[in-house]
Amino acid sequence: MQELFSDNIPVWKPKLPNAELHYFENFWSKEEADLLYITLDTEIPWRQDPITVFGKTYPQPRLTSLHSINNIPYGYSGITMNPEPMSPILVHILSKIKTVGQHEFTSVLLNKYRDGKDSNSWHSDDERELGSNPIIASVSLGAERFFHLRHKKIKTERYKIKLSHGSLLIMGGEMQHHWKHQIAKTQKQIGPRINLTFRTVIVSTNNNNNR
């Protein structure tokens, strides 16, 4: 990853093989994060698509919404999402991200985890339309969830990070080639969480990755 990030905001940078990761735990204050959550929860056109994983189709275990500035669709697991416009609140969030990194993101995929039963299974963000070494900026709002990481070849390389309300996680370098990540189900009684993953979509393609 290029040196894109400001040194003025506290950031945790774990040393991971074949990857670069930056975690800003308190990127937004609680008051700011609360307002962002409420606004997104009420304004975003949430949807629940059927998803196909290893030949089986079932309702996706979370709600989603795709928004972009270039109107390029994004596809995974047999789903092709046509984006909505980038709304003012999403532009506002993106402008804050740009205070620490000047990468030009074009799209944002939002996920709403309604409770601990909602999840996102092991996957890499390696779809062709994201380019060779994509940079993914992930914003977490609402209930804390663990973000699990595992190396594809080095079995001992496994991590988990508790993503706090108002945090920003940026993945870069060769991470999507060598690592998978997930938000696992939990039996704990937890509240809803909204996650925004900003990315750069450069081409349109139908993608059938198992995810």
C-alpha atoms as an extended CHARMM CRD file, in Angstrom:
* protein
*
       211  EXT
         1         1  MET       CA              0.0000000000        0.0000000000        0.0000000000  PROA      1               0.0000000000
         2         2  GLN       CA              1.2450000000        3.4750000000       -0.7630000000  PROA      2               0.0000000000
         3         3  GLU       CA              1.9080000000        5.8710000000        2.0950000000  PROA      3               0.0000000000
         4         4  LEU       CA             -1.5920000000        7.3130000000        1.9550000000  PROA      4               0.0000000000
         5         5  PHE       CA             -2.3150000000        7.8120000000        5.6110000000  PROA      5               0.0000000000
         6         6  SER       CA             -1.9730000000       10.7700000000        7.9360000000  PROA      6               0.0000000000
         7         7  ASP       CA              0.1350000000       10.4690000000       11.0700000000  PROA      7               0.0000000000
         8         8  ASN       CA             -2.1280000000       12.8440000000       13.0000000000  PROA      8               0.0000000000
         9         9  ILE       CA             -4.8010000000       10.3090000000       14.0150000000  PROA      9               0.0000000000
        10        10  PRO       CA             -4.0270000000        7.3140000000       16.2850000000  PROA      10              0.0000000000
        11        11  VAL       CA             -3.8560000000        4.1590000000       14.1930000000  PROA      11              0.0000000000
        12        12  TRP       CA             -3.0590000000        0.4990000000       14.9380000000  PROA      12              0.0000000000
        13        13  LYS       CA             -1.0410000000       -1.2300000000       12.2150000000  PROA      13              0.0000000000
        14        14  PRO       CA             -0.5720000000       -4.9370000000       13.0150000000  PROA      14              0.0000000000
        15        15  LYS       CA              2.2750000000       -6.6720000000       11.2050000000  PROA      15              0.0000000000
        16        16  LEU       CA              0.5910000000       -9.2370000000        8.9730000000  PROA      16              0.0000000000
        17        17  PRO       CA              2.3770000000      -11.2740000000        6.3010000000  PROA      17              0.0000000000
        18        18  ASN       CA              1.3210000000      -10.3890000000        2.7460000000  PROA      18              0.0000000000
        19        19  ALA       CA             -1.0020000000       -7.6230000000        3.9090000000  PROA      19              0.0000000000
        20        20  GLU       CA             -1.3700000000       -4.0670000000        5.1300000000  PROA      20              0.0000000000
        21        21  LEU       CA             -4.0220000000       -3.0970000000        7.6400000000  PROA      21              0.0000000000
        22        22  HSD       CA             -4.7790000000        0.2030000000        9.3920000000  PROA      22              0.0000000000
        23        23  TYR       CA             -7.3170000000        0.3700000000       12.2210000000  PROA      23              0.0000000000
        24        24  PHE       CA             -8.6180000000        3.6910000000       13.5870000000  PROA      24              0.0000000000
        25        25  GLU       CA            -10.6190000000        2.7060000000       16.6700000000  PROA      25              0.0000000000
        26        26  ASN       CA            -12.2640000000        6.0640000000       17.4040000000  PROA      26              0.0000000000
        27        27  PHE       CA            -12.3930000000        7.6460000000       13.9730000000  PROA      27              0.0000000000
        28        28  TRP       CA            -15.7400000000        9.2360000000       14.8210000000  PROA      28              0.0000000000
        29        29  SER       CA            -16.8490000000       10.3380000000       18.2770000000  PROA      29              0.0000000000
        30        30  LYS       CA            -19.7620000000        8.4730000000       19.8620000000  PROA      30              0.0000000000
        31        31  GLU       CA            -22.0810000000       11.4070000000       19.1840000000  PROA      31              0.0000000000
        32        32  GLU       CA            -21.0390000000       11.5650000000       15.5200000000  PROA      32              0.0000000000
        33        33  ALA       CA            -21.2970000000        7.7910000000       15.1060000000  PROA      33              0.0000000000
        34        34  ASP       CA            -24.7580000000        7.7210000000       16.7450000000  PROA      34              0.0000000000
        35        35  LEU       CA            -26.0400000000       10.3200000000       14.2650000000  PROA      35              0.0000000000
        36        36  LEU       CA            -24.5030000000        8.5290000000       11.2920000000  PROA      36              0.0000000000
        37        37  TYR       CA            -26.1030000000        5.2450000000       12.3480000000  PROA      37              0.0000000000
        38        38  ILE       CA            -29.5770000000        6.7490000000       12.7710000000  PROA      38              0.0000000000
        39        39  THR       CA            -29.3620000000        8.5690000000        9.4240000000  PROA      39              0.0000000000
        40        40  LEU       CA            -28.1650000000        5.5270000000        7.4840000000  PROA      40              0.0000000000
        41        41  ASP       CA            -30.6600000000        3.2030000000        9.1510000000  PROA      41              0.0000000000
        42        42  THR       CA            -33.5890000000        5.3710000000        8.0620000000  PROA      42              0.0000000000
        43        43  GLU       CA            -32.3850000000        6.7170000000        4.6890000000  PROA      43              0.0000000000
        44        44  ILE       CA            -30.6600000000        3.7570000000        3.0190000000  PROA      44              0.0000000000
        45        45  PRO       CA            -32.8510000000        1.5780000000        0.7200000000  PROA      45              0.0000000000
        46        46  TRP       CA            -32.0180000000       -1.7580000000        2.3450000000  PROA      46              0.0000000000
        47        47  ARG       CA            -32.5970000000       -5.0370000000        0.4550000000  PROA      47              0.0000000000
        48        48  GLN       CA            -32.1830000000       -8.7560000000        1.0930000000  PROA      48              0.0000000000
        49        49  ASP       CA            -31.0590000000      -10.7090000000       -1.9700000000  PROA      49              0.0000000000
        50        50  PRO       CA            -30.9890000000      -14.4840000000       -2.3780000000  PROA      50              0.0000000000
        51        51  ILE       CA            -27.3680000000      -15.6630000000       -2.3270000000  PROA      51              0.0000000000
        52        52  THR       CA            -25.8650000000      -18.7860000000       -3.8820000000  PROA      52              0.0000000000
        53        53  VAL       CA            -22.9770000000      -20.4280000000       -2.0450000000  PROA      53              0.0000000000
        54        54  PHE       CA            -21.5650000000      -23.7710000000       -3.1980000000  PROA      54              0.0000000000
        55        55  GLY       CA            -24.6500000000      -24.4090000000       -5.3140000000  PROA      55              0.0000000000
        56        56  LYS       CA            -27.2410000000      -23.6510000000       -2.6390000000  PROA      56              0.0000000000
        57        57  THR       CA            -29.4530000000      -20.5550000000       -2.6570000000  PROA      57              0.0000000000
        58        58  TYR       CA            -30.9290000000      -18.9350000000        0.4510000000  PROA      58              0.0000000000
        59        59  PRO       CA            -31.7580000000      -15.4320000000        1.7800000000  PROA      59              0.0000000000
        60        60  GLN       CA            -28.5840000000      -13.4790000000        2.4220000000  PROA      60              0.0000000000
        61        61  PRO       CA            -28.0450000000      -13.3340000000        6.2270000000  PROA      61              0.0000000000
        62        62  ARG       CA            -27.9260000000       -9.5340000000        6.3250000000  PROA      62              0.0000000000
        63        63  LEU       CA            -29.3880000000       -6.5210000000        4.5160000000  PROA      63              0.0000000000
        64        64  THR       CA            -27.3860000000       -4.7270000000        1.8330000000  PROA      64              0.0000000000
        65        65  SER       CA            -27.3040000000       -1.6130000000       -0.3440000000  PROA      65              0.0000000000
        66        66  LEU       CA            -24.8620000000       -0.4980000000       -3.0610000000  PROA      66              0.0000000000
        67        67  HSD       CA            -24.1460000000        3.1360000000       -3.9430000000  PROA      67              0.0000000000
        68        68  SER       CA            -21.6490000000        4.6540000000       -6.3760000000  PROA      68              0.0000000000
        69        69  ILE       CA            -20.5220000000        7.7300000000       -8.2600000000  PROA      69              0.0000000000
        70        70  ASN       CA            -20.0440000000        5.9280000000      -11.5930000000  PROA      70              0.0000000000
        71        71  ASN       CA            -23.1360000000        3.6800000000      -11.8030000000  PROA      71              0.0000000000
        72        72  ILE       CA            -21.0420000000        0.5140000000      -12.3870000000  PROA      72              0.0000000000
        73        73  PRO       CA            -22.7180000000       -2.6680000000      -11.0730000000  PROA      73              0.0000000000
        74        74  TYR       CA            -20.9510000000       -4.9360000000       -8.5930000000  PROA      74              0.0000000000
        75        75  GLY       CA            -21.3940000000       -8.7070000000       -8.4480000000  PROA      75              0.0000000000
        76        76  TYR       CA            -20.6300000000      -11.6040000000       -6.1020000000  PROA      76              0.0000000000
        77        77  SER       CA            -22.0760000000      -15.0650000000       -5.3460000000  PROA      77              0.0000000000
        78        78  GLY       CA            -24.5150000000      -14.8970000000       -8.2270000000  PROA      78              0.0000000000
        79        79  ILE       CA            -25.7870000000      -11.4620000000       -7.1600000000  PROA      79              0.0000000000
        80        80  THR       CA            -25.4740000000       -8.4640000000       -9.4630000000  PROA      80              0.0000000000
        81        81  MET       CA            -26.1710000000       -5.2050000000       -7.6450000000  PROA      81              0.0000000000
        82        82  ASN       CA            -27.0230000000       -2.0590000000       -9.5680000000  PROA      82              0.0000000000
        83        83  PRO       CA            -25.9880000000        0.9540000000       -7.5110000000  PROA      83              0.0000000000
        84        84  GLU       CA            -28.0320000000        3.7890000000       -6.1510000000  PROA      84              0.0000000000
        85        85  PRO       CA            -26.4880000000        7.2860000000       -6.2900000000  PROA      85              0.0000000000
        86        86  MET       CA            -24.0160000000        8.2810000000       -3.6020000000  PROA      86              0.0000000000
        87        87  SER       CA            -26.2250000000       10.1540000000       -1.1290000000  PROA      87              0.0000000000
        88        88  PRO       CA            -25.1300000000       13.2680000000        0.8250000000  PROA      88              0.0000000000
        89        89  ILE       CA            -24.5380000000       11.2730000000        4.0380000000  PROA      89              0.0000000000
        90        90  LEU       CA            -22.3140000000        8.8060000000        2.1680000000  PROA      90              0.0000000000
        91        91  VAL       CA            -20.3720000000       11.6380000000        0.5390000000  PROA      91              0.0000000000
        92        92  HSD       CA            -19.9370000000       13.1420000000        4.0170000000  PROA      92              0.0000000000
        93        93  ILE       CA            -18.5460000000        9.8650000000        5.3940000000  PROA      93              0.0000000000
        94        94  LEU       CA            -16.2180000000        9.4930000000        2.4140000000  PROA      94              0.0000000000
        95        95  SER       CA            -14.8860000000       13.0290000000        2.8620000000  PROA      95              0.0000000000
        96        96  LYS       CA            -13.9360000000       12.1400000000        6.4490000000  PROA      96              0.0000000000
        97        97  ILE       CA            -12.0940000000        9.0140000000        5.2630000000  PROA      97              0.0000000000
        98        98  LYS       CA            -10.1500000000       11.1870000000        2.8270000000  PROA      98              0.0000000000
        99        99  THR       CA             -8.6690000000       13.1100000000        5.7630000000  PROA      99              0.0000000000
       100       100  VAL       CA             -6.4320000000       10.0820000000        6.3920000000  PROA      100             0.0000000000
       101       101  GLY       CA             -6.1840000000        8.6050000000        2.8960000000  PROA      101             0.0000000000
       102       102  GLN       CA             -6.4770000000       10.1600000000       -0.5450000000  PROA      102             0.0000000000
       103       103  HSD       CA             -7.4790000000        6.9850000000       -2.3710000000  PROA      103             0.0000000000
       104       104  GLU       CA            -10.2920000000        7.6260000000       -4.8740000000  PROA      104             0.0000000000
       105       105  PHE       CA            -13.1570000000        5.3440000000       -3.9110000000  PROA      105             0.0000000000
       106       106  THR       CA            -16.0640000000        5.0550000000       -6.3680000000  PROA      106             0.0000000000
       107       107  SER       CA            -18.5330000000        2.7640000000       -4.5890000000  PROA      107             0.0000000000
       108       108  VAL       CA            -19.7400000000        1.7360000000       -1.1700000000  PROA      108             0.0000000000
       109       109  LEU       CA            -21.4060000000       -1.5490000000       -0.2250000000  PROA      109             0.0000000000
       110       110  LEU       CA            -23.4240000000       -1.2700000000        2.9750000000  PROA      110             0.0000000000
       111       111  ASN       CA            -24.3270000000       -4.2390000000        5.1690000000  PROA      111             0.0000000000
       112       112  LYS       CA            -26.8230000000       -4.1810000000        8.0270000000  PROA      112             0.0000000000
       113       113  TYR       CA            -26.4400000000       -6.9580000000       10.5920000000  PROA      113             0.0000000000
       114       114  ARG       CA            -29.7560000000       -6.9980000000       12.4270000000  PROA      114             0.0000000000
       115       115  ASP       CA            -28.5930000000       -9.2120000000       15.2970000000  PROA      115             0.0000000000
       116       116  GLY       CA            -26.0490000000      -11.9070000000       16.1070000000  PROA      116             0.0000000000
       117       117  LYS       CA            -27.6630000000      -14.3210000000       13.6460000000  PROA      117             0.0000000000
       118       118  ASP       CA            -26.6800000000      -12.1290000000       10.7080000000  PROA      118             0.0000000000
       119       119  SER       CA            -23.2170000000      -12.7780000000        9.3310000000  PROA      119             0.0000000000
       120       120  ASN       CA            -20.7940000000      -12.5990000000        6.4060000000  PROA      120             0.0000000000
       121       121  SER       CA            -18.9740000000      -15.8710000000        5.6850000000  PROA      121             0.0000000000
       122       122  TRP       CA            -15.2720000000      -16.3300000000        4.9100000000  PROA      122             0.0000000000
       123       123  HSD       CA            -14.3110000000      -14.4770000000        1.7330000000  PROA      123             0.0000000000
       124       124  SER       CA            -11.7970000000      -12.1970000000        0.0690000000  PROA      124             0.0000000000
       125       125  ASP       CA            -12.7160000000       -8.9810000000       -1.7220000000  PROA      125             0.0000000000
       126       126  ASP       CA            -10.9510000000      -10.1760000000       -4.8560000000  PROA      126             0.0000000000
       127       127  GLU       CA            -13.5600000000       -9.7090000000       -7.5700000000  PROA      127             0.0000000000
       128       128  ARG       CA            -12.0420000000       -8.7310000000      -10.9040000000  PROA      128             0.0000000000
       129       129  GLU       CA            -13.8290000000       -5.3860000000      -11.0080000000  PROA      129             0.0000000000
       130       130  LEU       CA            -11.9090000000       -4.2650000000       -7.8940000000  PROA      130             0.0000000000
       131       131  GLY       CA             -8.5230000000       -4.4540000000       -9.6320000000  PROA      131             0.0000000000
       132       132  SER       CA             -5.2730000000       -6.1770000000       -8.6860000000  PROA      132             0.0000000000
       133       133  ASN       CA             -4.5840000000       -4.9680000000       -5.1250000000  PROA      133             0.0000000000
       134       134  PRO       CA             -7.7800000000       -3.2770000000       -3.9670000000  PROA      134             0.0000000000
       135       135  ILE       CA             -7.9250000000       -0.8860000000       -1.0410000000  PROA      135             0.0000000000
       136       136  ILE       CA            -11.0510000000       -1.4060000000        1.0710000000  PROA      136             0.0000000000
       137       137  ALA       CA            -12.1240000000        1.1320000000        3.7070000000  PROA      137             0.0000000000
       138       138  SER       CA            -14.5510000000       -0.3840000000        6.2170000000  PROA      138             0.0000000000
       139       139  VAL       CA            -16.6440000000        1.7660000000        8.5870000000  PROA      139             0.0000000000
       140       140  SER       CA            -18.4100000000        0.1940000000       11.5940000000  PROA      140             0.0000000000
       141       141  LEU       CA            -21.4410000000        1.7100000000       13.3230000000  PROA      141             0.0000000000
       142       142  GLY       CA            -23.6100000000        0.1890000000       16.0270000000  PROA      142             0.0000000000
       143       143  ALA       CA            -23.0010000000       -3.0050000000       17.9790000000  PROA      143             0.0000000000
       144       144  GLU       CA            -19.4210000000       -4.2540000000       18.2080000000  PROA      144             0.0000000000
       145       145  ARG       CA            -18.6440000000       -7.3840000000       16.1900000000  PROA      145             0.0000000000
       146       146  PHE       CA            -15.4560000000       -9.4030000000       15.8190000000  PROA      146             0.0000000000
       147       147  PHE       CA            -13.6990000000       -9.2020000000       12.4480000000  PROA      147             0.0000000000
       148       148  HSD       CA            -11.9470000000      -12.5350000000       11.8680000000  PROA      148             0.0000000000
       149       149  LEU       CA             -8.9080000000      -12.8880000000        9.6110000000  PROA      149             0.0000000000
       150       150  ARG       CA             -7.0870000000      -15.9930000000        8.4140000000  PROA      150             0.0000000000
       151       151  HSD       CA             -4.1960000000      -16.4590000000        5.9880000000  PROA      151             0.0000000000
       152       152  LYS       CA             -4.9750000000      -18.6960000000        3.0120000000  PROA      152             0.0000000000
       153       153  LYS       CA             -1.7270000000      -20.6880000000        3.2710000000  PROA      153             0.0000000000
       154       154  ILE       CA             -0.1550000000      -20.0250000000        6.6860000000  PROA      154             0.0000000000
       155       155  LYS       CA             -2.5670000000      -21.8370000000        8.9810000000  PROA      155             0.0000000000
       156       156  THR       CA             -1.1190000000      -20.3080000000       12.1680000000  PROA      156             0.0000000000
       157       157  GLU       CA             -1.8380000000      -16.7680000000       10.9750000000  PROA      157             0.0000000000
       158       158  ARG       CA             -5.2900000000      -16.0100000000       12.3850000000  PROA      158             0.0000000000
       159       159  TYR       CA             -6.4850000000      -12.7990000000       14.0490000000  PROA      159             0.0000000000
       160       160  LYS       CA             -9.6340000000      -11.1710000000       15.2460000000  PROA      160             0.0000000000
       161       161  ILE       CA            -10.3450000000       -7.5070000000       15.8630000000  PROA      161             0.0000000000
       162       162  LYS       CA            -13.3240000000       -6.1260000000       17.7760000000  PROA      162             0.0000000000
       163       163  LEU       CA            -14.6830000000       -3.4040000000       15.5080000000  PROA      163             0.0000000000
       164       164  SER       CA            -15.9420000000       -0.5490000000       17.6470000000  PROA      164             0.0000000000
       165       165  HSD       CA            -18.7720000000        1.9040000000       17.0330000000  PROA      165             0.0000000000
       166       166  GLY       CA            -17.3360000000        4.7230000000       14.9150000000  PROA      166             0.0000000000
       167       167  SER       CA            -14.2010000000        2.8620000000       13.8040000000  PROA      167             0.0000000000
       168       168  LEU       CA            -12.4390000000        2.7360000000       10.4340000000  PROA      168             0.0000000000
       169       169  LEU       CA            -10.5080000000       -0.2900000000        9.1310000000  PROA      169             0.0000000000
       170       170  ILE       CA             -8.4920000000       -0.0280000000        5.9060000000  PROA      170             0.0000000000
       171       171  MET       CA             -7.1790000000       -3.1110000000        4.1240000000  PROA      171             0.0000000000
       172       172  GLY       CA             -4.5540000000       -2.8410000000        1.3910000000  PROA      172             0.0000000000
       173       173  GLY       CA             -1.4390000000       -4.2640000000       -0.1770000000  PROA      173             0.0000000000
       174       174  GLU       CA             -1.7950000000       -7.8930000000       -1.2790000000  PROA      174             0.0000000000
       175       175  MET       CA             -4.2460000000       -8.6810000000        1.5080000000  PROA      175             0.0000000000
       176       176  GLN       CA             -7.1290000000       -9.8480000000       -0.6860000000  PROA      176             0.0000000000
       177       177  HSD       CA             -4.8140000000      -12.3220000000       -2.4660000000  PROA      177             0.0000000000
       178       178  HSD       CA             -3.5390000000      -13.9370000000        0.7290000000  PROA      178             0.0000000000
       179       179  TRP       CA             -6.2080000000      -13.4720000000        3.4240000000  PROA      179             0.0000000000
       180       180  LYS       CA             -9.8810000000      -14.1980000000        4.0220000000  PROA      180             0.0000000000
       181       181  HSD       CA            -12.1320000000      -12.4170000000        6.5160000000  PROA      181             0.0000000000
       182       182  GLN       CA            -15.5800000000      -12.8720000000        8.0310000000  PROA      182             0.0000000000
       183       183  ILE       CA            -18.1510000000      -11.5570000000       10.4770000000  PROA      183             0.0000000000
       184       184  ALA       CA            -19.2400000000      -14.7360000000       12.2510000000  PROA      184             0.0000000000
       185       185  LYS       CA            -22.6040000000      -15.5190000000       13.8020000000  PROA      185             0.0000000000
       186       186  THR       CA            -22.8020000000      -15.2150000000       17.5750000000  PROA      186             0.0000000000
       187       187  GLN       CA            -25.1750000000      -16.5870000000       20.2040000000  PROA      187             0.0000000000
       188       188  LYS       CA            -24.8060000000      -13.4170000000       22.2440000000  PROA      188             0.0000000000
       189       189  GLN       CA            -27.7190000000      -11.0260000000       22.4310000000  PROA      189             0.0000000000
       190       190  ILE       CA            -26.3870000000       -8.0130000000       20.5280000000  PROA      190             0.0000000000
       191       191  GLY       CA            -27.9160000000       -5.0610000000       18.7630000000  PROA      191             0.0000000000
       192       192  PRO       CA            -27.7880000000       -4.1640000000       15.0760000000  PROA      192             0.0000000000
       193       193  ARG       CA            -24.6680000000       -3.0240000000       13.2530000000  PROA      193             0.0000000000
       194       194  ILE       CA            -24.1780000000       -1.1050000000       10.0040000000  PROA      194             0.0000000000
       195       195  ASN       CA            -20.9690000000       -1.6220000000        8.0370000000  PROA      195             0.0000000000
       196       196  LEU       CA            -19.8790000000        0.4230000000        5.0250000000  PROA      196             0.0000000000
       197       197  THR       CA            -17.1170000000       -0.8790000000        2.7420000000  PROA      197             0.0000000000
       198       198  PHE       CA            -15.8040000000        1.7490000000        0.3550000000  PROA      198             0.0000000000
       199       199  ARG       CA            -14.0440000000        0.3730000000       -2.7160000000  PROA      199             0.0000000000
       200       200  THR       CA            -13.0170000000        1.2850000000       -6.2640000000  PROA      200             0.0000000000
       201       201  VAL       CA            -15.0300000000       -0.5390000000       -8.9250000000  PROA      201             0.0000000000
       202       202  ILE       CA            -13.2530000000       -0.2030000000      -12.2630000000  PROA      202             0.0000000000
       203       203  VAL       CA            -15.0730000000       -2.5890000000      -14.6300000000  PROA      203             0.0000000000
       204       204  SER       CA            -18.4760000000       -4.1990000000      -14.8870000000  PROA      204             0.0000000000
       205       205  THR       CA            -18.6290000000       -8.0070000000      -14.7960000000  PROA      205             0.0000000000
       206       206  ASN       CA            -20.9130000000      -10.7740000000      -13.6180000000  PROA      206             0.0000000000
       207       207  ASN       CA            -19.0480000000      -12.5490000000      -10.8460000000  PROA      207             0.0000000000
       208       208  ASN       CA            -19.9010000000      -15.9840000000       -9.5020000000  PROA      208             0.0000000000
       209       209  ASN       CA            -17.3660000000      -16.3040000000       -6.6940000000  PROA      209             0.0000000000
       210       210  ASN       CA            -18.5720000000      -18.4580000000       -3.8080000000  PROA      210             0.0000000000
       211       211  ARG       CA            -19.0820000000      -16.0310000000       -1.0000000000  PROA      211             0.0000000000
